[in-house]
């Protein structure tokens, strides 16, 4: 893996393989994916954001959230948190444990409309709902019980081992972004591992197979 903020890209036809620990990527409306590992009792003190959709996805441990809207919560694996910064919000993110680290992904997506009121949403998705499939966890219309988002994005999560596999049809004028959070998996004919990512352009069908303790996020983005 390359250090934070650095990455290499392998051009594979319409596929680009990225290797990173977190970076500003600006792939359409997808602006940032940061992979954070925070020591017990440490974290990110109060700071502000405007006009950004911010999604937190915990892989291990407990993440304590506090914000200027009065929201306070502890996010654990299986939880998906969305904070719309809108006209402005201040928040902090701290490791809720005094003995165990927390490992999480934070995703920034550009909203479709600027200047909206700040808002917050959090839902839990049990492991069985991700097992061997792509579970819709974030969508603009909140379909299938997903967390809502102020952008035309569909975000899926899945966990794959051995013979488990799934497909996703990427429509024309759409973009796909696959981020592997844990383990290894093949996407079509490309093998990737934790921290790696692939970019796609539609139309095409993405096949996820050959997972080994794999957990991944798949973004269906506007072109």
N, C-alpha and C positions, 0 to 999 in steps of 0.2 A: 504494500500500500504506500501511497505517497503521503507526505505530510499534509496537515490541514491547510486548506486554501490552495492546494496544488492538485492538478490532475492531468492525466494523459487521455487522449481519445484515439481509439482504433476505429477507422472507417471501414465498415463491413457492408457495402452497398448502401441501403437506407438505414443501416444500424450503426450506432456509434457507441462503443464501450467506454465507460468512464470509470476511473479508479480514484477514490477520494475518501477522506474521513469527514467531509462536510465542506460545502463551498457555495458561493454565489454562482448559480448556473444559468439563470435567465433563459429557460427553455419555454418560450411562449409566456404564459401567465405564471408558470412555476418559477419562483425566484430563488429560493434557498431550501436546501436540506442540510441541516446540521446534525451530526451525531455527537451527542454529549455524554460523557461519563463523569459523574460528580461524586466527590468523596463524601463520606458521612458528615452531616451537619453543615456542609458547604452549599454554595449555589450562586445564583445570579440575583443580586439585590434589586431594589425597585428601580425600574427604568421605563421609558415611554415608547409608544408606537402610535402611528397614525396610518389610516388607509391601507391596511394589510389584513388578510385572512391568515391566522396563525393556528396551526394544528400541532398538537403534541401527542406523541405515541410512545408509551413507556414499554421498554423491552424487559427490564428487570428492575426491581426495587420500587421505591415510592417517591413520587414527586409532589411536593407541597406547593400549591398555587394560591396567591393572594393578589387581588387587583382593586383598582379604584372604583369599580362598580359595586364593591362590597362582596364579591365572590370569594369564597375560601373553600378549597377542596384538596384532597390527596388523590393523585392519579396513580393507578397501579396497572400492571400488565392486563390487557384486555380493554382498558379504557381508551376512548378517543375524545380529546378535548379540542374544541374550536373556539377561538377568541377572535371576534371581529373588532379591530382597533378603531375603524371609522374615524370620527372627528378627534379621537385621542383617548388613550387609556394608559394607565401606569400599572405595572404588575411586577411581581417577584416570583422566582422559581427556585426552590430550595430542596435539598435532599431531606426528606422527612425522617430518615433514620439516623441514629447516632452511631450505628455499627456497620451498616451495609451500604455499598455504593448504589447509585441509581444510574441506569443506562437508558437513554431515551433519544428519540428523533424529534426535531422541531422543523416544521415545514412552513414556508411562507408562500402564499399565493396572492397575486394581485387581484383585488376585487373588481367586479364588473362596473360598480358604481362607487364613486368617491363621496366622502362626507356623510356617510350613514351613521346613525347612533351606534355606539359601541354595544356589543352583545356577547353572550357566553353560552356555550352548550357543551354538555358532556354526556356520553353514553358508554355503556359497557357491552362488549361482545364476547360471550363465553368462548373458550378454546374450541369447543365442538363445532361452532359456526364457521370456523376458519379451516378446519381439518380437511385437507384434500380438495379444497375448492377456493375460489375467489369470492370473498364476502364483501359486498358493497358496504363501506363504512362511512363514506362522505359523499354527498350529492347535493346539487343545487336545490332539488325539490324534496329532499329528505325521503326519497322512495326507499322501500324495503327496510324501513326503520333506521336509515342512515342519519348521521349528523348532517345538518344543513350547512350550506356554504353560499356566499354571495358571488358565485362564479360558476360558469358552465363546465364544471369538472366532476368527474366520477373517480373516486379513489377506492381501490379494493385492497384487502389484505388476505393473505393465505399462508397456510403452513403445509409443507409437503415432505413426504418421506417415501422411499422405495417406489412402488408401482403407482402411487397417487399422481394424478395429473389433471390439468384443466386447460381450457382454451379461452381466449378473449378475442372477439372480432373488433378490429380497429377500423372504423369507417373512414371513407374518403374525407379529406379536409380535417382529420383529427390527428393528434400526436399521441404517442405512447411513451411513458417513462417508467422503467422497472428498476426498483431499488431493492437490493438484497440486504436485509437487516441481520440475518443469522444463517449459518450453514452454507450449502452450495446447491445449485440447481441449474438445469439447462433451460434456456428459452429458445425455442426452435432448435438450431444447431449450435448455439453459443453457450459455453459453460461459464458461469460466473459464481462468485463467492461473496461472503459478507463484506459489505462496504463497496461492492461494485454496482454498476448501473448500466442500463442500456437505453438508448433513445430509438424510437421508431417513428415512421410516418405512415399513415394509412393511404389506401386500404390494404390491410393484410390481417391474417389470423396469427395470433401469438399462442404458442403451445408451451406450457410449463410442465416439465417432466424430469424424472431422475433426481428428485430432491433428496438431500441428506441433511436432516434436521434443519430444513430451510424455512425461513419466515421472510416474506417479501411484501412490499407495497407496489401496487401497479396503478399508475395515473393514466386516465383517459382525458386528454386535454384538447381544448379548441385549437384549431390550426392557426 
